[in-house]
């Protein structure tokens, strides 16, 4: 049995425990926050599911523990303590913790940065991020839907 984790644009985590193999999850924001409307085994299925839920986004999922499997228990405990300390410091200063989503949203407001440059900066700050140009475009679409005036980018000729 494998547990898969999908991280929403606001940083919330959504899990599914299954014997199936998943690569993507479709998430939608509602009154109660983000919810997972489906987990999919292929990107084309995620895109289809996204089309069934207007305003939703799809993200890559990861296996729970896949990146932490090589850590020793002591290293994991130390990392957790450090994260808690950083979160406490952020709470004391009133500054929200920098997340992949917050950084992406901030960078999207710089009209001089294209999606690829935003991906580069996010990955430089968060080396384990699975951010790609499509996920940046999805974040921009969600922001626009919420009424944020996100600068438009010229479509690249890939």
C-alpha positions, 0 to 999 in steps of 0.5 A: 500500500502506497500513500500519495501526497498532492500539495495544493497552491496554498501549501495544504497537503492531500493524501490518498492511500492505495495499491494503485499507482498515481502520478497527478492529482486534480485539486479545486479550491472551495469555501473550505479551502483546497480539496482533491477531486481526483488522483490520476495515473497519467497526465492525460487523465488528470487533464481530462479530470481538470476539464470536468472541474472548472477552475481546478488545477492538477499537480504532480504527486509524490509518494509519502516518505519517498524522499525521506526514506534515506534519512535516519530517524535522528536526521528526520527529528532534527529537520522537524525541530528546525522546521518547527523553530522556523514556523515559530519564528515566522509566527512571532514576526507575523511574516508568513512562511515562504512556500512554493505557492507564495513565491510563485505568486510573488514572482508572477507579479513581476511582468519581466519574468517569463514562466521558465524564469519563475520555475528557475527561481522557485527551484533555486529556492526549493530544490525538491520542487516539482514546479514546471511552466504548466503549474506556474500557468495554473497558479496564474489562472487561479489568481486571475480567477480570484480577481488578481491582475496578474501580468500576461506573458507572451506564449513561448515558441517551444 
